Amino acid sequence: MTPERQHHLEAGFNKLKSMLSDMIENVRSSLMKAIDSLDRLDGDSARIVIEGDQVIDDLQRKMDLEISNYIGRFQPLAEDLRYVLTMMKLATDLERIGDLAVNIAEVAVKYENQTLVKPLIHIKKMTAVVENMLEEIIRAYYDKDIETAKMVWSEDSKVDDYYSYIKNEVRDKLVNMTDPNAIAQLIDLLLVARFLERAGDHATNIAEEIYYIVKGGSLKEEMRN
């Protein structure tokens, strides 16, 4: 490969990385703002999250186009091709997490100016784990770091544990509850926990892709052995 071609290849990839960084920051911010708006039942803040999802959708579409152009122009092979294609998968997972943030914001809008039937103690803890998973999985992708990818994959069990706790908590509270609005809100809070659990699943999907790029095998199989 000529130095000039190498320069253009690296410049093109750096552009993709910059777009990906913008996307992850928008998604992370959207998720955190959605949870904050839910915690305060602030409809105005939640609507900003909902409207801002268009930015994430646009970034994902632009990335798909740029990645397709990059592959067509430079025709990367083997591991390099898998690495670039994984960026497209990563962007898709991020866009879906952005959609989950919108779903959470819509719950905040639904109950705006009311009072929460229960504090979001475990939902907030769950969110902190998911946020850390997102930050770490991007770093793992950039560095092709399978140890960090494995750590993120393992962290998903914490998300699942919080989800199980919240399910049990909601079930126990529903037993003696008669207020229809309070019942509806509890069920929606359980849905929020489910949205966060799905966000964690998207992070583990990325971890499995990174492992495959580097090792050519299944992360699930290694972690179960």
C-alpha positions in Angstrom: 0.0 0.0 0.0 1.3 3.4 -1.0 1.8 6.1 1.7 -0.8 8.2 0.0 -3.4 5.4 0.0 -2.6 4.6 3.7 -3.1 8.3 4.5 -6.5 8.4 2.8 -7.5 5.1 4.4 -6.6 6.4 7.9 -8.3 9.8 7.3 -11.5 8.1 6.2 -11.5 5.8 9.2 -10.8 8.7 11.6 -13.9 10.4 10.1 -16.0 7.4 10.9 -14.6 7.2 14.4 -15.5 10.9 14.9 -19.0 10.3 13.7 -19.3 7.3 16.0 -18.1 9.4 19.0 -20.7 12.0 18.2 -23.3 9.3 18.1 -22.4 7.6 21.4 -22.3 11.0 23.2 -25.8 11.8 21.8 -27.1 8.4 22.8 -25.6 8.5 26.3 -26.9 12.1 26.9 -30.3 11.1 25.6 -30.5 8.2 27.9 -29.4 10.1 31.0 -31.7 13.0 30.2 -34.6 10.6 29.7 -34.1 9.1 33.2 -33.7 12.5 34.7 -36.9 13.7 33.1 -38.6 10.6 34.5 -37.2 11.2 37.9 -38.6 14.7 38.0 -41.7 13.9 35.7 -40.6 16.9 33.7 -42.5 16.8 30.4 -40.6 19.7 28.8 -37.3 18.0 29.4 -38.6 14.7 28.2 -39.9 16.3 25.0 -36.4 17.6 24.2 -35.2 14.0 24.4 -37.9 12.9 22.0 -37.3 15.7 19.5 -33.5 15.1 19.7 -33.8 11.5 18.6 -33.9 12.8 15.0 -30.2 13.8 15.4 -29.3 10.2 16.4 -31.3 8.8 13.5 -29.6 11.1 11.1 -26.1 10.2 12.4 -26.9 6.5 12.0 -28.0 7.0 8.4 -24.9 9.1 7.6 -22.7 6.5 9.1 -24.2 3.8 7.0 -23.6 5.8 3.9 -20.0 6.8 4.9 -19.2 3.1 5.8 -20.6 1.9 2.4 -18.5 4.6 0.6 -15.4 3.7 2.7 -15.7 0.0 1.8 -16.3 0.7 -1.9 -13.4 3.0 -2.1 -10.8 1.1 -0.1 -12.1 -2.5 -0.3 -10.7 -3.6 3.1 -10.2 -7.3 3.5 -10.5 -9.9 6.3 -10.3 -8.5 9.8 -10.2 -4.9 8.5 -13.5 -5.5 6.7 -15.1 -7.1 9.8 -13.9 -4.2 11.9 -15.6 -1.6 9.6 -18.8 -3.7 9.3 -18.9 -4.0 13.0 -19.0 -0.2 13.2 -22.2 -0.3 11.2 -23.7 -2.8 13.6 -22.5 -0.7 16.5 -24.2 2.3 15.1 -27.4 0.3 14.6 -27.3 -0.8 18.3 -26.7 2.8 19.4 -29.7 4.0 17.4 -31.9 1.4 19.0 -30.7 2.5 22.5 -31.6 6.0 21.4 -35.1 4.7 20.6 -35.3 3.2 24.1 -34.4 6.6 25.6 -37.3 8.0 23.7 -39.6 5.3 25.1 -38.5 6.3 28.6 -39.0 10.0 27.9 -42.6 9.2 26.7 -43.3 7.7 30.1 -42.2 11.0 31.7 -44.5 12.9 29.4 -47.4 10.6 30.2 -47.1 11.4 34.0 -45.7 14.9 33.9 -46.5 17.2 36.8 -47.6 14.2 38.9 -45.8 12.4 41.7 -43.9 9.1 41.3 -45.5 6.2 43.2 -42.0 5.1 44.1 -38.5 6.6 44.0 -36.3 5.5 41.1 -33.5 4.1 43.3 -32.8 0.9 41.5 -33.7 2.3 38.1 -31.0 4.9 38.6 -28.5 2.3 39.7 -29.4 0.2 36.6 -28.9 3.3 34.4 -25.4 3.9 35.9 -24.4 0.4 35.0 -25.7 0.7 31.4 -24.0 4.1 30.9 -20.7 2.6 32.0 -21.2 -0.4 29.7 -21.7 2.0 26.8 -18.6 4.0 27.6 -16.4 0.9 28.0 -17.7 -0.9 24.9 -16.8 2.0 22.7 -13.3 2.0 24.1 -13.1 -1.7 23.7 -14.0 -1.3 20.0 -11.5 1.4 19.3 -8.7 -0.6 21.1 -9.8 -4.1 20.0 -9.7 -4.9 23.7 -11.3 -8.2 24.3 -10.7 -8.1 28.0 -12.8 -4.9 28.3 -15.4 -6.5 26.0 -15.6 -9.5 28.3 -16.0 -7.2 31.3 -18.9 -5.4 29.6 -20.5 -8.8 28.7 -20.2 -9.8 32.4 -21.6 -6.5 33.6 -24.9 -7.3 31.9 -25.7 -9.7 34.7 -25.9 -6.7 37.1 -28.5 -5.1 34.8 -30.5 -8.3 34.7 -30.3 -8.5 38.5 -31.7 -5.0 38.9 -34.4 -5.8 36.4 -35.4 -8.9 38.5 -35.4 -6.8 41.7 -37.6 -4.2 40.1 -40.0 -6.8 38.8 -40.4 -8.3 42.2 -40.8 -4.9 43.8 -43.5 -3.9 41.4 -45.3 -7.2 41.9 -45.3 -6.8 45.6 -46.6 -3.2 45.5 -49.4 -4.1 43.0 -50.9 -6.7 45.4 -52.4 -4.1 47.7 -52.8 -1.2 45.3 -56.2 0.0 44.1 -55.6 3.4 42.5 -55.8 2.9 38.7 -53.3 5.7 38.0 -50.8 4.4 40.5 -51.1 0.9 39.1 -50.6 2.2 35.5 -47.5 4.2 36.6 -46.0 1.1 38.4 -46.4 -1.0 35.2 -44.8 1.8 33.1 -41.9 2.0 35.5 -41.4 -1.8 35.0 -41.4 -1.1 31.3 -38.7 1.5 31.8 -36.6 -1.1 33.6 -37.2 -3.4 30.7 -36.0 -0.7 28.3 -32.8 -0.4 30.3 -32.4 -4.1 30.3 -32.6 -4.1 26.5 -30.1 -1.3 26.3 -27.7 -3.5 28.2 -28.3 -6.3 25.8 -27.3 -4.0 22.9 -24.0 -3.3 24.7 -23.4 -7.1 25.1 -24.1 -7.6 21.4 -21.3 -5.2 20.6 -19.0 -7.0 23.0 -19.6 -10.2 21.1 -18.9 -8.6 17.8 -15.6 -7.2 19.1 -14.6 -10.6 20.4 -15.4 -12.2 17.0 -13.3 -9.6 15.2 -10.2 -10.2 17.3 -10.5 -13.9 18.2 -12.8 -15.3 15.4 -14.9 -17.2 17.9 -17.9 -16.9 20.2 -17.7 -14.8 23.4 -20.7 -16.5 24.8 -19.0 -19.9 24.5 -15.8 -18.7 26.2 -17.7 -17.0 29.0 -19.7 -20.1 29.7 -16.7 -22.4 29.9 
